[in-house]
Amino acid sequence: MNKKQYIEEFEKSLAGFVDELQKYVSTETGEWTIKGFIDVYKNIYTISSDTKIVSKILEIHIFPEILRFADNSGYKIILAEHQNWYPDLTFVHKENDEIKFALDLKTTFRRNNKSAGFTLGSHGAYFKERDKDKNIQFPYNQYSGHYCLGIIYTRADFDDLAETEIFQVNELEEEYGNGNDPIGEREVTKVENLKSITSVIKDFDFFAAPKWKIASDSQGSGNTANIGSIKDIEDLKNGNGVFSKLGEDWFDEYWMNYGTATMIKDGKTVKVTNIWDFLEFKGRTDLVDKVVAKGAKRKPKK
């Protein structure tokens, strides 16, 4: 197969895998199947809905399925050697190790039922110097594609830490007494079965997309050099990002030059930090109609 065929096959397999994840992580009522942590006394400790905690547990939860997906698709997985390295997972083809795909896991909660957002990796060193391996598992240009596996969920309506509880579940058939001694004076609630415990998150949406197709023209976080995603959930799921009609080459060039290219506007030197200025900077205002404006910075008034 040629490179294009590998890409098409990987994307097709990834899309099928994403469809399966819904059933794997949620009950028939849409709640997360994870209820908390269990100790040797069969006490269930509910977890906080803090996004960092939920994200890490979600990653652990789906990781066995990701391994299964990779193996069935003919790939092996290499994990990022360091916490801040890109990507989270590198897929390397078992029979052709020149074929590699980058996959980042992104989780977040809904805002106003319609919006969510992620960061999509750095537009700094490894993004610009694509033959270097600083803070990246393999040089950027060795990857055949860069993908995001997104998980969007709704948080349950209770406070993060104040509402964590301890449960004892009758269906687990306690064998170690009432369990009160090992957990001190904290109150223990008895319930009939695990489904009686409210999950901290529910109503999942999953999607997978090349990151250039869901990128915005704005940074994703504060002062760090991160590419921001678009925010509309339906557009995320359908890959309708700012560059989705312009193409990957424009995405690459824009973010390689973000904040470093300058132009003269109204007699002043300004940094190029939106797609409209960038197309003007490149002398390609004929492409303005190809920008998916919904996810872009608002076009300046003339």
N, C-alpha and C positions, 0 to 999 in steps of 0.2 A: 504494500500500500504506500501511496505517497502521503506527504504531511497533511494535505487537505483532507484526505480520507480518514486519517487517524483522528483529526479534529472533529470531523462530522460524527464518527463512531463514538468518540468520548462524550460529546455533547448529548447525543441521543441516549446513551447509557445513563448519564448523569440525570437527565430529565426523568427517566423512568424510575431511578432510585429515589428522587425527591418525592415522587408520587407515593411511594411506599412508606416513607417516613411518617406521614400523618397517622397511619394506623399503628405504627410502632410506638409512638410516644404518647398517644392520647386515648382515653376511654371512649365508649360510644356516646357519652355526653359531652365530649370535647375537653375534659379535664386532663391535666398531665398525669401520667401513670405513676410518676414519682411522688410519694407522699412524705418522705422524710428519711432520716437515718434510723437504723435499728441497732440496739446494743445486745449483748449476750443474754440480757434479761427479757428480751423481746419488747422493750419499750421503744415506741416510735417517737422520734424527735422531729417535729416539723421544721422546715427550713425557712429562712428569710426570703422575701421576694426581692431583695437587693439584687440589682442587675448583674454585678460581678459574680455573686454566688450562683445565681440561676444560670448564667452563661457557662460557668465552669462545669456545673453538674449536667447541663444539657449536652455539653461536648463529651463528657464521660459516658453519658447515657447512649448517645448515638454512635460512639466510636466503634463498638463491635460490628455495627451494621456497615459502617464505612469500610472497615477491613474486609467484610464479606463482599461488599460491592466491588472493591478494588480487585480482589482475587478472582471474582467471577468475570470481571471485565478484562483480565489479563495484565493487571498492574500490581506492582508492589508499592508500599508506602514508605516514605522517609519523613520522619518528623523533624521539625525545626530544631536545630541543636541548642538554640538559646531562646529564651522567652520572647525577646523583642525582635527576633529574626523573621523575615518573610520567606516563604509563606508558612501557614500553619501545617499544611500537608503537601508533600511533593509526590505525585504519581509518576512512577517510572515504568515504562512498558517492559514486561518480562523478557520479550524476545528482541526488543530494539531499544537499548537504553539511551538512544539519542532522542527518543520521544518522551518528553516530560511535560506534565501539567501542574500548575500551581493552583491550590485550592485553599482559600481562607474561609473559616467558619465565622459567621456574623449573626449575633442574636441581639434582639432589642424588643421593647414593648410598644404597643400601639399608642399613639397620641391622637386624641379626638377621633378614634376609630378609623381614620383614613390615612394617617401619616406615620412614618417611621424613618429612621436614617442610620447610616453606618459610615465608618471610615473605610477606605478601600486600599489602604497601604500608602507608603511614602511616595512622594514625587521628588525625593532628594537623591542621595548618592547613587544607590544601586539602580534607580529608575533612569537616571541620566547617564551614568557610566555603565552601560549594559554588558560590558565584558568583564566587570569586576565582581568580586564575591563578598564585599563588605555588607554585613547584616542581612545576607540573603543566602539560602541554602546552596543554590547554584546561580551563576550569573544570569541576569534577567533574560538575556537573548538566547539562553539555552532552553527556555520553556516554549513549548508550542502554543500555549494559551494560558491565560490567567483568569481564574474563576472565583466567584463568590457563592457560597452556599448560605443562603439567608434563612433565618428562623425568626418569625415575628409572632408575638403572643400578647395576650391580655393579662394584666396582673389582677389578682383577686383583690377585693375591696377591704383590705385591712392593713394596719401598720406593719412595717417591716419586722422590727425586733420585738416590739411590745406584745405582739400576738403569737409569737412562737410558743408551741405547747408540747406537752408530753402525753402520749396516748398509750393505753394498753388495749389490745384487740383480742376479743374473745375467740375469733376464728384461728388465731395463732396458737391456741391451746397452751397457755402459760405453764411452764414446768419449773419455774424458779420462785414461786411465791408471788406476793403482790408487787414486788419490785420497788417498794418505797424506800428501803434503806439505801440502795446504791445511788439514788438521785436526791438524797437529802430531803429538804422540806418543800420542794416544788410540788405543786398540785398535779396529780395525774388524772386524766379523763379516761374513763372506760367506754369503749364503743364496741359494737357487735362485729363489724368487719372493716377492712381497709378502705372500702369505698365510702365509708362514713366520714373519713377525714377529708376536709376540703383542700384541694391542691392550691398551691400559691400562684400558679399560672394556668391558663386555659386558652382554647380557641386559637390553634396554631395555623399559621400560613408558612409554607415552605416554598422556596424558589431557588433556582440555580441559574446563573448568567455570567457571561464574560464581563469582567468588571468595567471595561470601557463602555459597555452598553447601558450600564446603570449609573454612570458617573455624572456628576454635575460639573459646573465650572467654578465651584467654590471649595475652599478648604473645608475639611471635615471637623477640625478641632483646633480651637485657640491659636497658639503660636507655633504649633508643630506642623511639619511639612506633610500633612496627610491629605489625600484626595477625598473629597466628600461625595457621598452618593446623593441621588435625587431622593425626595421624601415621600412622594405619593405611593401608597402600597400597591395599587393596581399597576402603576407604571413600573415599579420595581419588578413585579412578577412577570410583566410582559417585555421587559428590557427596553423601555422607552426613555432612555437617558438623553442628556443634552447632545451627545455625540453619536447617537444610534443611527442617524441618517447621514451624518457627515462621514463617519467611518473611523476605524481604529487609528489610522495614521494621523488624523487631526487630533484625536484624543492624546496620542503620544506627544505630538509636537507642542500642543497647548500646555500640557502639564510639565514638559521638560523646560519650558520657557516661563512658567508661571512666576510672576513676581520678580523676574530678572530682566526680561525684555522691557524696554521703555519706549514711549512715544510722546510726541508733542500734542497736547490738547489745550485749546484756549490759551496758547502761548506758554504753557507750563509743561515741564517734563513729568510724566506720570508713569508708574509701573503698570504693566498690562496684567490685570487680574479678573477679566471677564471675557467671555467668548466674543462679544460684540467688538470690543476694542482689538482683540487678537486678529479677527478677520480683517479689520481695517488696517492693522499693523502689517498684515501679510499681503495687503492689496487684493483681498478676495471677498469684498462685500457682496459679490454675486452669489455667495453661498449662504447668505443670511437666512434665506427661506428654508435651508436644510437644518437649521438649528431647531431642536425641540425646545421651544422657549419656555414651556411650562416649568421645567426644572432648572432653568438658568437664572442667573442674576437678572433682575428686571432691566430691560433694555432702556438705556438712558434716553430721556426726552431730547429731541432736537431743538 
